[in-house]
Amino acid sequence: MRALVLVLALGCSAKNVLEPGTVVGTFKVQGKKQMATCGDAATAADPWVFDVRFSRDLSTLYWLQNRAPVQGHIDASRKVHLSTSSTVQVRAATRTNGACFVTRSDVLDATLGPDEPLGTAPTGGFSSLSGTLGYSFAPEDGSDCSDLADPSVSVLPCQTVYTIDAQKVRP
């Protein structure tokens, strides 16, 4: 019984894993397509405008947007690299073809605006960032995607890259 009470107490005091760190704010991101090899249906509009929230914990930056946070390291020159990937089954195996699994990799390489010193405080802000945001799609090793019928990503591997500028719109 003591163990159950301890587990419940720890669970109630733990940080929210979907919103780590201290929120920096919501940013309006404006992206301009620089390269796209996946086909028009697989890429967002050009220009591409969307909102994203960022939080920070010392030298870690978190991208918070509709799924588990993506984290990256902020270096001394205010540069940050965030990356994530996931693999999904696009098509099950058939009598004539093996299953098709595609891995999507997202990469943000950016520089935080110079407006406020980051210092060693867990908060410490920035009101802008700029850099590149890329998405790539590739069949998983050993996967059979040769007959992929989806015209949006008919050529694998493929990639789309945007240059981005983001401005803080609210805390």
C-alpha positions as CSV (number, residue, x, y, z in Angstrom):
1,M,0.0,0.0,0.0
2,R,2.9,2.4,0.8
3,A,4.4,1.8,-2.7
4,L,1.0,2.7,-4.3
5,V,0.8,5.9,-2.4
6,L,4.4,6.8,-3.3
7,V,3.8,6.1,-7.0
8,L,0.6,8.2,-7.0
9,A,2.3,11.1,-5.1
10,L,5.2,11.1,-7.6
11,G,2.8,10.9,-10.5
12,C,0.9,13.9,-9.3
13,S,4.0,16.0,-8.7
14,A,5.8,15.2,-12.0
15,K,6.1,17.8,-14.8
16,N,3.8,17.7,-17.7
17,V,5.8,15.7,-20.3
18,L,3.8,17.3,-23.2
19,E,4.8,20.8,-22.0
20,P,8.4,20.6,-20.6
21,G,10.4,23.7,-19.5
22,T,9.0,27.2,-19.3
23,V,6.9,28.5,-22.1
24,V,8.7,31.2,-24.2
25,G,5.6,32.0,-26.3
26,T,3.6,31.3,-29.4
27,F,5.3,32.2,-32.7
28,K,3.9,32.9,-36.2
29,V,6.1,31.0,-38.6
30,Q,6.4,32.1,-42.2
31,G,8.0,29.6,-44.5
32,K,9.2,29.9,-48.1
33,K,9.7,26.7,-50.1
34,Q,13.3,26.3,-51.2
35,M,13.3,22.8,-52.5
36,A,10.7,20.1,-53.0
37,T,11.1,16.7,-54.6
38,C,8.0,15.0,-53.1
39,G,5.4,16.5,-55.5
40,D,3.0,19.3,-55.0
41,A,0.4,17.3,-53.1
42,A,2.9,16.4,-50.4
43,T,4.1,20.0,-49.6
44,A,2.4,22.8,-47.8
45,A,1.4,26.1,-49.4
46,D,4.1,28.5,-50.5
47,P,4.4,30.7,-48.5
48,W,3.4,28.5,-45.6
49,V,2.2,30.2,-42.4
50,F,1.5,28.5,-39.1
51,D,1.7,29.0,-35.3
52,V,4.0,27.0,-33.0
53,R,4.8,27.3,-29.3
54,F,8.3,27.1,-27.9
55,S,9.4,26.4,-24.3
56,R,12.9,26.4,-22.9
57,D,14.8,24.8,-20.0
58,L,18.4,26.2,-19.8
59,S,20.1,25.1,-23.0
60,T,17.2,23.0,-24.3
61,L,14.5,24.3,-26.7
62,Y,11.2,22.5,-27.1
63,W,8.9,22.7,-30.1
64,L,5.3,22.2,-28.9
65,Q,2.8,21.5,-31.6
66,N,0.0,18.8,-31.6
67,R,2.3,15.9,-30.5
68,A,5.1,15.0,-28.2
69,P,7.6,17.9,-27.9
70,V,10.6,17.9,-30.1
71,Q,13.8,19.1,-28.3
72,G,17.1,20.4,-29.3
73,H,20.2,22.0,-27.8
74,I,20.8,25.8,-27.9
75,D,24.5,26.5,-28.3
76,A,26.5,29.5,-27.2
77,S,25.9,31.3,-30.5
78,R,22.1,30.9,-30.2
79,K,21.9,28.2,-32.8
80,V,19.5,25.3,-32.3
81,H,19.1,22.0,-34.1
82,L,15.8,20.0,-33.5
83,S,15.1,16.7,-35.2
84,T,12.5,13.9,-35.0
85,S,11.5,11.0,-37.1
86,S,8.7,8.4,-37.1
87,T,7.9,5.4,-39.3
88,V,4.5,4.4,-40.4
89,Q,3.1,1.5,-42.5
90,V,1.9,2.9,-45.8
91,R,0.8,-0.4,-47.2
92,A,0.4,-3.9,-45.8
93,A,2.1,-6.9,-47.5
94,T,0.2,-8.4,-50.4
95,R,0.7,-11.7,-52.2
96,T,2.9,-9.9,-54.7
97,N,4.6,-7.2,-52.6
98,G,6.1,-6.9,-49.2
99,A,4.9,-4.3,-46.7
100,C,5.8,-0.6,-47.3
101,F,7.0,1.4,-44.3
102,V,8.0,5.0,-44.7
103,T,10.1,7.1,-42.3
104,R,9.4,10.8,-42.0
105,S,12.2,12.9,-40.6
106,D,11.8,16.6,-39.6
107,V,14.7,18.9,-39.0
108,L,14.8,22.5,-37.8
109,D,18.1,24.4,-38.0
110,A,17.7,27.9,-36.7
111,T,19.2,30.9,-34.9
112,L,17.3,32.5,-32.1
113,G,16.9,36.3,-32.3
114,P,19.5,38.4,-30.4
115,D,16.9,40.4,-28.4
116,E,17.4,39.0,-24.9
117,P,20.4,37.3,-23.3
118,L,19.7,33.6,-22.7
119,G,22.0,33.3,-19.8
120,T,21.8,30.3,-17.4
121,A,18.2,31.0,-16.3
122,P,15.7,28.4,-17.4
123,T,13.6,31.2,-18.9
124,G,15.1,34.0,-20.9
125,G,13.6,34.8,-24.0
126,F,13.8,35.4,-27.6
127,S,11.1,37.0,-29.8
128,S,12.3,35.6,-33.2
129,L,14.1,32.9,-34.9
130,S,15.1,32.1,-38.5
131,G,16.6,29.2,-40.3
132,T,15.4,26.1,-42.3
133,L,12.8,23.5,-41.7
134,G,13.0,20.3,-43.7
135,Y,10.9,17.2,-44.1
136,S,12.2,14.0,-45.7
137,F,10.5,10.7,-46.5
138,A,12.3,7.4,-47.2
139,P,11.3,3.8,-47.3
140,E,12.5,1.8,-44.3
141,D,15.4,-0.5,-45.0
142,G,14.0,-3.8,-46.4
143,S,10.6,-2.2,-47.1
144,D,8.9,-2.8,-50.5
145,C,7.5,0.6,-51.7
146,S,8.1,0.0,-55.4
147,D,4.4,0.1,-56.2
148,L,3.5,3.1,-54.0
149,A,0.4,4.5,-55.6
150,D,0.2,7.7,-53.6
151,P,1.0,10.5,-56.1
152,S,1.9,12.9,-53.3
153,V,5.1,10.9,-52.5
154,S,5.5,8.8,-55.6
155,V,9.2,9.2,-55.7
156,L,11.0,8.0,-52.6
157,P,13.2,9.1,-51.0
158,C,12.1,12.8,-51.3
159,Q,12.5,16.0,-49.4
160,T,11.0,19.4,-48.9
161,V,12.9,22.3,-47.4
162,Y,11.6,25.8,-46.3
163,T,13.4,28.8,-45.1
164,I,11.6,30.2,-42.1
165,D,11.2,33.3,-40.1
166,A,9.2,33.2,-36.9
167,Q,8.0,36.1,-34.7
168,K,6.6,35.9,-31.2
169,V,2.9,36.8,-31.3
170,R,2.0,36.1,-27.7
171,P,3.6,35.0,-24.4
